[in-house]
Amino acid sequence: MVEIDVRGFSCPIPVVRTKKAIEENPNEPVTVLVESSVSKENISRLARSKGYSIKVEEVEDGFRLLLSPPVK
């Protein structure tokens, strides 16, 4: 599993880094740590557009997004 921490960055950096992680690790789950609702929504939109399922967990300083690749 790949984990990226983009807390402290404003969009579009979290989306760009998440896209890169997805492209570099196809068929692997990706966990993304974000601190804002805007980043959470933008990354969720990106993941859905690529067929990933998303599970969002609230954590102390933001959100943890668990992105699971499409099943082939």
Secondary structure, 3 states (H helix, E strand, C coil): CEEEECCCCCCCHHHHHHHHHHHHCCCCCEEEEECCHHHHHHHHHHHHHCCCEEEEEEECCEEEEEEECCCC
